[in-house]
Amino acid sequence: MHAEIVTTGTELLLGVISDTNSTYIAQRLRDIGLDLYYITSAGDNEVRVAQVIDAALDRSDVVITTGGLGPTVDDVTREAVARATGRELAYDERLATSIEAFFAQRGYQMSENNRRQARIPEGAIPIENPVGTAPCFIVESKRGIVISLPGVPREMKYLMEHEVLPYLRDKLNLRQVIKSRTLRTCGIGESSLDAQIGDLETFSNPTVGLAAHPGQSDIRITAKADSVAEADAMLGEMEARIRERVDEVIFGVDDERLESVVVGLLDERSLALAVAEASSGGLLSGWLSDADPAGETFVGGWVLADRHAWALAGDIPQAGDEREEALQLAQRVCTVTGAQVGLAVLNSGPEETVVEVVFDGRIYERVTRYRGHGEHAHAWVASLALDLVRRICLGLPTDV
């Protein structure tokens, strides 16, 4: 038993808005244990939307559409669902009355075109919308179930929560839950992770998957079980197996961010951090400022965008030895700010950066290669620099 989401709206295909509805629906389907296999988008064209729904019914048990239930000519989901399921549209007087009441309660008179919203596929289950003007409906057919929801996120979420999820639980006798956990890693590439835990990625329940980001990679574990407790136990067991192999590179779980973890580790040791960055575009300082807006642990520093900005750092000899320059920057930023930890990043060659850390009087260095250009490269540099500080705090090897 699995579901498919069909989002409608030409604005999605033009990139004018982002599809946040699918993300929310996917999360809620996961919570009730209904697998989601496909997400499809179509513009505001009745024939094409009908074709997408028809194809979805060929491969999925439940099809959930969002958008296209408004009063205007380009709102075509009602007609498309009717076409795909071989039905005519029928006028539902009760829905029309509820739409009219919605306007009346707010001191408005309903426009005639709003009556279009009361036309739904013949035999569909009508569902009133108390938080908007677009009612939704459910079509049950031999091929599968089609549930049509409004595209307005606030309305969609309300109807999903109060009408659709209870319906799906009862109709499909859903008693399982799907839970996921993300282990967040840094300082290691996706391919290197795969080489170490690839065999675990072949499991069917729980499943293990990877997602790459600049300088960081995520390990996602997903479990399906009869209860939350059972799913949590499955997640915990798989997480333990993964940590046996790659624990050193795991910096957090789920929504934890590397910069927040580093700020927390330094705060536990009552150590202040200052930064001098000449190869990460100010991204490193921005991350740390967001993680410590009060400035209690991250006390600031310099973003050295060009050689003229080096005047901020004082008298730092620039003899062409990037490692020595970076070390002097790390030491100087500690002296100026009073921080016990100074972090300096400086280009040392094409796609290569030297990271120097003065940590309570001790010196650590990492020369690292990064990938990409612009913001992508800056994210690599910032992640690898923070990873070095994390490793120092935890007493992990730094020569990686």
Secondary structure as a PSIPRED ss2 file (coil, helix, strand):
# PSIPRED VFORMAT (PSIPRED V4.0)

   1 M C   1.000  0.000  0.000
   2 H E   0.000  0.000  1.000
   3 A E   0.000  0.000  1.000
   4 E E   0.000  0.000  1.000
   5 I E   0.000  0.000  1.000
   6 V E   0.000  0.000  1.000
   7 T E   0.000  0.000  1.000
   8 T E   0.000  0.000  1.000
   9 G C   1.000  0.000  0.000
  10 T H   0.000  1.000  0.000
  11 E H   0.000  1.000  0.000
  12 L H   0.000  1.000  0.000
  13 L H   0.000  1.000  0.000
  14 L C   1.000  0.000  0.000
  15 G C   1.000  0.000  0.000
  16 V C   1.000  0.000  0.000
  17 I C   1.000  0.000  0.000
  18 S C   1.000  0.000  0.000
  19 D C   1.000  0.000  0.000
  20 T H   0.000  1.000  0.000
  21 N H   0.000  1.000  0.000
  22 S H   0.000  1.000  0.000
  23 T H   0.000  1.000  0.000
  24 Y H   0.000  1.000  0.000
  25 I H   0.000  1.000  0.000
  26 A H   0.000  1.000  0.000
  27 Q H   0.000  1.000  0.000
  28 R H   0.000  1.000  0.000
  29 L H   0.000  1.000  0.000
  30 R H   0.000  1.000  0.000
  31 D H   0.000  1.000  0.000
  32 I C   1.000  0.000  0.000
  33 G C   1.000  0.000  0.000
  34 L C   1.000  0.000  0.000
  35 D E   0.000  0.000  1.000
  36 L E   0.000  0.000  1.000
  37 Y E   0.000  0.000  1.000
  38 Y E   0.000  0.000  1.000
  39 I E   0.000  0.000  1.000
  40 T E   0.000  0.000  1.000
  41 S E   0.000  0.000  1.000
  42 A E   0.000  0.000  1.000
  43 G C   1.000  0.000  0.000
  44 D C   1.000  0.000  0.000
  45 N C   1.000  0.000  0.000
  46 E H   0.000  1.000  0.000
  47 V H   0.000  1.000  0.000
  48 R H   0.000  1.000  0.000
  49 V H   0.000  1.000  0.000
  50 A H   0.000  1.000  0.000
  51 Q H   0.000  1.000  0.000
  52 V H   0.000  1.000  0.000
  53 I H   0.000  1.000  0.000
  54 D H   0.000  1.000  0.000
  55 A H   0.000  1.000  0.000
  56 A H   0.000  1.000  0.000
  57 L H   0.000  1.000  0.000
  58 D H   0.000  1.000  0.000
  59 R H   0.000  1.000  0.000
  60 S C   1.000  0.000  0.000
  61 D C   1.000  0.000  0.000
  62 V E   0.000  0.000  1.000
  63 V E   0.000  0.000  1.000
  64 I E   0.000  0.000  1.000
  65 T E   0.000  0.000  1.000
  66 T E   0.000  0.000  1.000
  67 G C   1.000  0.000  0.000
  68 G C   1.000  0.000  0.000
  69 L C   1.000  0.000  0.000
  70 G C   1.000  0.000  0.000
  71 P C   1.000  0.000  0.000
  72 T C   1.000  0.000  0.000
  73 V C   1.000  0.000  0.000
  74 D C   1.000  0.000  0.000
  75 D C   1.000  0.000  0.000
  76 V C   1.000  0.000  0.000
  77 T H   0.000  1.000  0.000
  78 R H   0.000  1.000  0.000
  79 E H   0.000  1.000  0.000
  80 A H   0.000  1.000  0.000
  81 V H   0.000  1.000  0.000
  82 A H   0.000  1.000  0.000
  83 R H   0.000  1.000  0.000
  84 A H   0.000  1.000  0.000
  85 T C   1.000  0.000  0.000
  86 G C   1.000  0.000  0.000
  87 R C   1.000  0.000  0.000
  88 E C   1.000  0.000  0.000
  89 L E   0.000  0.000  1.000
  90 A E   0.000  0.000  1.000
  91 Y E   0.000  0.000  1.000
  92 D C   1.000  0.000  0.000
  93 E H   0.000  1.000  0.000
  94 R H   0.000  1.000  0.000
  95 L H   0.000  1.000  0.000
  96 A H   0.000  1.000  0.000
  97 T H   0.000  1.000  0.000
  98 S H   0.000  1.000  0.000
  99 I H   0.000  1.000  0.000
 100 E H   0.000  1.000  0.000
 101 A H   0.000  1.000  0.000
 102 F H   0.000  1.000  0.000
 103 F H   0.000  1.000  0.000
 104 A H   0.000  1.000  0.000
 105 Q H   0.000  1.000  0.000
 106 R C   1.000  0.000  0.000
 107 G C   1.000  0.000  0.000
 108 Y C   1.000  0.000  0.000
 109 Q C   1.000  0.000  0.000
 110 M C   1.000  0.000  0.000
 111 S C   1.000  0.000  0.000
 112 E H   0.000  1.000  0.000
 113 N H   0.000  1.000  0.000
 114 N H   0.000  1.000  0.000
 115 R H   0.000  1.000  0.000
 116 R H   0.000  1.000  0.000
 117 Q H   0.000  1.000  0.000
 118 A H   0.000  1.000  0.000
 119 R E   0.000  0.000  1.000
 120 I E   0.000  0.000  1.000
 121 P E   0.000  0.000  1.000
 122 E C   1.000  0.000  0.000
 123 G C   1.000  0.000  0.000
 124 A C   1.000  0.000  0.000
 125 I E   0.000  0.000  1.000
 126 P E   0.000  0.000  1.000
 127 I E   0.000  0.000  1.000
 128 E C   1.000  0.000  0.000
 129 N C   1.000  0.000  0.000
 130 P C   1.000  0.000  0.000
 131 V C   1.000  0.000  0.000
 132 G C   1.000  0.000  0.000
 133 T C   1.000  0.000  0.000
 134 A C   1.000  0.000  0.000
 135 P C   1.000  0.000  0.000
 136 C E   0.000  0.000  1.000
 137 F E   0.000  0.000  1.000
 138 I E   0.000  0.000  1.000
 139 V E   0.000  0.000  1.000
 140 E E   0.000  0.000  1.000
 141 S C   1.000  0.000  0.000
 142 K C   1.000  0.000  0.000
 143 R C   1.000  0.000  0.000
 144 G C   1.000  0.000  0.000
 145 I E   0.000  0.000  1.000
 146 V E   0.000  0.000  1.000
 147 I E   0.000  0.000  1.000
 148 S E   0.000  0.000  1.000
 149 L E   0.000  0.000  1.000
 150 P C   1.000  0.000  0.000
 151 G C   1.000  0.000  0.000
 152 V C   1.000  0.000  0.000
 153 P H   0.000  1.000  0.000
 154 R H   0.000  1.000  0.000
 155 E H   0.000  1.000  0.000
 156 M H   0.000  1.000  0.000
 157 K H   0.000  1.000  0.000
 158 Y H   0.000  1.000  0.000
 159 L H   0.000  1.000  0.000
 160 M H   0.000  1.000  0.000
 161 E H   0.000  1.000  0.000
 162 H H   0.000  1.000  0.000
 163 E H   0.000  1.000  0.000
 164 V H   0.000  1.000  0.000
 165 L H   0.000  1.000  0.000
 166 P H   0.000  1.000  0.000
 167 Y H   0.000  1.000  0.000
 168 L H   0.000  1.000  0.000
 169 R H   0.000  1.000  0.000
 170 D H   0.000  1.000  0.000
 171 K H   0.000  1.000  0.000
 172 L H   0.000  1.000  0.000
 173 N C   1.000  0.000  0.000
 174 L C   1.000  0.000  0.000
 175 R C   1.000  0.000  0.000
 176 Q C   1.000  0.000  0.000
 177 V E   0.000  0.000  1.000
 178 I E   0.000  0.000  1.000
 179 K E   0.000  0.000  1.000
 180 S E   0.000  0.000  1.000
 181 R E   0.000  0.000  1.000
 182 T E   0.000  0.000  1.000
 183 L E   0.000  0.000  1.000
 184 R E   0.000  0.000  1.000
 185 T E   0.000  0.000  1.000
 186 C E   0.000  0.000  1.000
 187 G C   1.000  0.000  0.000
 188 I C   1.000  0.000  0.000
 189 G C   1.000  0.000  0.000
 190 E H   0.000  1.000  0.000
 191 S H   0.000  1.000  0.000
 192 S H   0.000  1.000  0.000
 193 L H   0.000  1.000  0.000
 194 D H   0.000  1.000  0.000
 195 A H   0.000  1.000  0.000
 196 Q H   0.000  1.000  0.000
 197 I H   0.000  1.000  0.000
 198 G H   0.000  1.000  0.000
 199 D H   0.000  1.000  0.000
 200 L H   0.000  1.000  0.000
 201 E H   0.000  1.000  0.000
 202 T H   0.000  1.000  0.000
 203 F C   1.000  0.000  0.000
 204 S C   1.000  0.000  0.000
 205 N C   1.000  0.000  0.000
 206 P C   1.000  0.000  0.000
 207 T E   0.000  0.000  1.000
 208 V E   0.000  0.000  1.000
 209 G E   0.000  0.000  1.000
 210 L E   0.000  0.000  1.000
 211 A E   0.000  0.000  1.000
 212 A E   0.000  0.000  1.000
 213 H E   0.000  0.000  1.000
 214 P C   1.000  0.000  0.000
 215 G C   1.000  0.000  0.000
 216 Q E   0.000  0.000  1.000
 217 S E   0.000  0.000  1.000
 218 D E   0.000  0.000  1.000
 219 I E   0.000  0.000  1.000
 220 R E   0.000  0.000  1.000
 221 I E   0.000  0.000  1.000
 222 T E   0.000  0.000  1.000
 223 A E   0.000  0.000  1.000
 224 K E   0.000  0.000  1.000
 225 A E   0.000  0.000  1.000
 226 D C   1.000  0.000  0.000
 227 S C   1.000  0.000  0.000
 228 V H   0.000  1.000  0.000
 229 A H   0.000  1.000  0.000
 230 E H   0.000  1.000  0.000
 231 A H   0.000  1.000  0.000
 232 D H   0.000  1.000  0.000
 233 A H   0.000  1.000  0.000
 234 M H   0.000  1.000  0.000
 235 L H   0.000  1.000  0.000
 236 G H   0.000  1.000  0.000
 237 E H   0.000  1.000  0.000
 238 M H   0.000  1.000  0.000
 239 E H   0.000  1.000  0.000
 240 A H   0.000  1.000  0.000
 241 R H   0.000  1.000  0.000
 242 I H   0.000  1.000  0.000
 243 R H   0.000  1.000  0.000
 244 E H   0.000  1.000  0.000
 245 R H   0.000  1.000  0.000
 246 V H   0.000  1.000  0.000
 247 D H   0.000  1.000  0.000
 248 E H   0.000  1.000  0.000
 249 V H   0.000  1.000  0.000
 250 I E   0.000  0.000  1.000
 251 F E   0.000  0.000  1.000
 252 G E   0.000  0.000  1.000
 253 V E   0.000  0.000  1.000
 254 D C   1.000  0.000  0.000
 255 D C   1.000  0.000  0.000
 256 E C   1.000  0.000  0.000
 257 R C   1.000  0.000  0.000
 258 L H   0.000  1.000  0.000
 259 E H   0.000  1.000  0.000
 260 S H   0.000  1.000  0.000
 261 V H   0.000  1.000  0.000
 262 V H   0.000  1.000  0.000
 263 V H   0.000  1.000  0.000
 264 G H   0.000  1.000  0.000
 265 L H   0.000  1.000  0.000
 266 L H   0.000  1.000  0.000
 267 D H   0.000  1.000  0.000
 268 E H   0.000  1.000  0.000
 269 R C   1.000  0.000  0.000
 270 S C   1.000  0.000  0.000
 271 L C   1.000  0.000  0.000
 272 A C   1.000  0.000  0.000
 273 L E   0.000  0.000  1.000
 274 A E   0.000  0.000  1.000
 275 V E   0.000  0.000  1.000
 276 A E   0.000  0.000  1.000
 277 E E   0.000  0.000  1.000
 278 A C   1.000  0.000  0.000
 279 S C   1.000  0.000  0.000
 280 S C   1.000  0.000  0.000
 281 G C   1.000  0.000  0.000
 282 G C   1.000  0.000  0.000
 283 L H   0.000  1.000  0.000
 284 L H   0.000  1.000  0.000
 285 S H   0.000  1.000  0.000
 286 G H   0.000  1.000  0.000
 287 W H   0.000  1.000  0.000
 288 L H   0.000  1.000  0.000
 289 S H   0.000  1.000  0.000
 290 D H   0.000  1.000  0.000
 291 A H   0.000  1.000  0.000
 292 D C   1.000  0.000  0.000
 293 P C   1.000  0.000  0.000
 294 A C   1.000  0.000  0.000
 295 G C   1.000  0.000  0.000
 296 E C   1.000  0.000  0.000
 297 T C   1.000  0.000  0.000
 298 F E   0.000  0.000  1.000
 299 V E   0.000  0.000  1.000
 300 G E   0.000  0.000  1.000
 301 G E   0.000  0.000  1.000
 302 W E   0.000  0.000  1.000
 303 V E   0.000  0.000  1.000
 304 L C   1.000  0.000  0.000
 305 A C   1.000  0.000  0.000
 306 D C   1.000  0.000  0.000
 307 R H   0.000  1.000  0.000
 308 H H   0.000  1.000  0.000
 309 A H   0.000  1.000  0.000
 310 W H   0.000  1.000  0.000
 311 A H   0.000  1.000  0.000
 312 L H   0.000  1.000  0.000
 313 A H   0.000  1.000  0.000
 314 G C   1.000  0.000  0.000
 315 D C   1.000  0.000  0.000
 316 I C   1.000  0.000  0.000
 317 P C   1.000  0.000  0.000
 318 Q C   1.000  0.000  0.000
 319 A C   1.000  0.000  0.000
 320 G C   1.000  0.000  0.000
 321 D C   1.000  0.000  0.000
 322 E H   0.000  1.000  0.000
 323 R H   0.000  1.000  0.000
 324 E H   0.000  1.000  0.000
 325 E H   0.000  1.000  0.000
 326 A H   0.000  1.000  0.000
 327 L H   0.000  1.000  0.000
 328 Q H   0.000  1.000  0.000
 329 L H   0.000  1.000  0.000
 330 A H   0.000  1.000  0.000
 331 Q H   0.000  1.000  0.000
 332 R H   0.000  1.000  0.000
 333 V H   0.000  1.000  0.000
 334 C H   0.000  1.000  0.000
 335 T H   0.000  1.000  0.000
 336 V H   0.000  1.000  0.000
 337 T H   0.000  1.000  0.000
 338 G C   1.000  0.000  0.000
 339 A C   1.000  0.000  0.000
 340 Q C   1.000  0.000  0.000
 341 V E   0.000  0.000  1.000
 342 G E   0.000  0.000  1.000
 343 L E   0.000  0.000  1.000
 344 A E   0.000  0.000  1.000
 345 V E   0.000  0.000  1.000
 346 L E   0.000  0.000  1.000
 347 N E   0.000  0.000  1.000
 348 S E   0.000  0.000  1.000
 349 G E   0.000  0.000  1.000
 350 P C   1.000  0.000  0.000
 351 E C   1.000  0.000  0.000
 352 E E   0.000  0.000  1.000
 353 T E   0.000  0.000  1.000
 354 V E   0.000  0.000  1.000
 355 V E   0.000  0.000  1.000
 356 E E   0.000  0.000  1.000
 357 V E   0.000  0.000  1.000
 358 V E   0.000  0.000  1.000
 359 F E   0.000  0.000  1.000
 360 D C   1.000  0.000  0.000
 361 G C   1.000  0.000  0.000
 362 R E   0.000  0.000  1.000
 363 I E   0.000  0.000  1.000
 364 Y E   0.000  0.000  1.000
 365 E E   0.000  0.000  1.000
 366 R E   0.000  0.000  1.000
 367 V E   0.000  0.000  1.000
 368 T E   0.000  0.000  1.000
 369 R E   0.000  0.000  1.000
 370 Y C   1.000  0.000  0.000
 371 R C   1.000  0.000  0.000
 372 G C   1.000  0.000  0.000
 373 H C   1.000  0.000  0.000
 374 G H   0.000  1.000  0.000
 375 E H   0.000  1.000  0.000
 376 H H   0.000  1.000  0.000
 377 A H   0.000  1.000  0.000
 378 H H   0.000  1.000  0.000
 379 A H   0.000  1.000  0.000
 380 W H   0.000  1.000  0.000
 381 V H   0.000  1.000  0.000
 382 A H   0.000  1.000  0.000
 383 S H   0.000  1.000  0.000
 384 L H   0.000  1.000  0.000
 385 A H   0.000  1.000  0.000
 386 L H   0.000  1.000  0.000
 387 D H   0.000  1.000  0.000
 388 L H   0.000  1.000  0.000
 389 V H   0.000  1.000  0.000
 390 R H   0.000  1.000  0.000
 391 R H   0.000  1.000  0.000
 392 I H   0.000  1.000  0.000
 393 C H   0.000  1.000  0.000
 394 L H   0.000  1.000  0.000
 395 G C   1.000  0.000  0.000
 396 L C   1.000  0.000  0.000
 397 P C   1.000  0.000  0.000
 398 T C   1.000  0.000  0.000
 399 D C   1.000  0.000  0.000
 400 V C   1.000  0.000  0.000
